[in-house]
Amino acid sequence: MDESLDLKFAALADPTRRAILARLARGEASVSDIAAPFAMSQPAISKHLRILERAGFIETGRAAQSRPRRLKREAIAEPAQWLALIGGDWDAKFDRLADHLARGDKQ
């Protein structure tokens, strides 16, 4: 799990790859469609796609002659679960802090 998690967080560390994932969250797309909004070469976009695929975030389909990429939504669960595990229940912690501060102000 640790190596997989490392690959996922390394992939998410780059803003271009996060933007690609956001695009693919709307539906599958060809490499040229994915590359369109970026000021970089198609080989550079392909490198980002390989990193996302290695991390398990996307997969390549086959539609006639094209090879559209699509998001693997279940892959988002692993980093989300890890963050929830280490973060705990932040709402409850902030509520306790607010209560503590409110009591401190009254003394």
C-alpha positions in Angstrom: 0.0 0.0 0.0 2.8 2.5 0.8 4.4 2.3 -2.7 1.0 2.7 -4.3 0.2 5.7 -2.0 3.6 7.2 -2.8 2.9 7.0 -6.5 -0.5 8.5 -6.1 0.7 11.5 -4.0 3.7 12.0 -6.4 1.2 12.1 -9.3 -1.1 14.5 -7.5 1.8 16.9 -6.6 1.9 18.3 -10.1 -0.7 21.0 -11.0 -0.8 19.8 -14.7 -1.7 16.3 -13.6 -4.4 17.5 -11.2 -5.9 19.6 -14.1 -5.8 16.5 -16.3 -7.6 14.5 -13.6 -10.2 17.3 -13.2 -10.8 17.2 -17.0 -11.1 13.4 -17.0 -13.6 13.7 -14.1 -16.0 15.1 -16.7 -15.6 12.1 -19.0 -13.1 10.3 -21.1 -11.0 12.2 -23.6 -8.4 11.7 -26.3 -4.8 12.8 -25.8 -5.3 15.8 -28.1 -8.4 16.9 -26.2 -6.5 16.6 -22.9 -3.5 18.5 -24.4 -5.6 21.4 -25.9 -5.7 23.8 -22.9 -2.0 23.4 -22.0 0.9 25.3 -23.5 3.0 22.2 -23.8 3.8 19.6 -26.4 1.8 16.4 -26.8 4.8 14.3 -25.8 4.9 16.2 -22.5 1.2 15.6 -21.9 1.8 11.9 -22.8 4.4 11.8 -20.1 2.0 13.2 -17.5 -0.6 10.6 -18.7 1.9 7.8 -18.2 2.6 9.0 -14.6 -1.1 9.1 -13.9 -1.6 5.7 -15.4 1.3 4.2 -13.4 -0.3 5.7 -10.2 -3.5 4.0 -11.1 -5.6 7.1 -11.6 -6.4 6.6 -15.3 -6.8 3.9 -17.8 -6.6 3.8 -21.6 -9.6 2.5 -23.5 -9.9 1.5 -27.1 -12.5 3.1 -29.4 -11.8 2.2 -33.1 -8.5 3.9 -33.8 -8.4 6.2 -30.8 -7.2 5.4 -27.3 -9.2 7.6 -25.0 -8.2 8.1 -21.4 -10.6 7.8 -18.5 -10.5 8.4 -14.8 -10.5 5.4 -12.5 -12.6 6.9 -9.7 -11.9 4.1 -7.3 -8.2 5.1 -7.3 -9.1 8.3 -5.5 -10.2 6.3 -2.5 -6.7 5.3 -1.3 -5.2 8.7 -0.8 -8.6 10.0 0.6 -8.7 7.2 3.1 -5.1 7.9 4.2 -5.8 11.6 4.7 -9.0 10.8 6.7 -7.0 8.3 8.8 -4.2 10.8 9.7 -6.5 13.8 9.8 -9.1 12.3 12.0 -12.3 14.1 12.5 -11.2 17.7 12.0 -14.7 19.1 12.4 -15.0 17.6 15.9 -11.5 18.9 16.8 -12.3 22.4 15.7 -15.6 22.3 17.6 -13.8 21.3 20.8 -11.3 24.1 20.2 -14.1 26.6 19.7 -15.8 25.4 22.9 -12.5 25.7 24.8 -11.8 29.2 23.5 -15.4 30.2 24.3 -15.0 29.0 27.9 -11.7 30.7 28.2 -13.1 34.1 27.1 -15.8 33.9 29.9 -13.3 33.5 32.7 
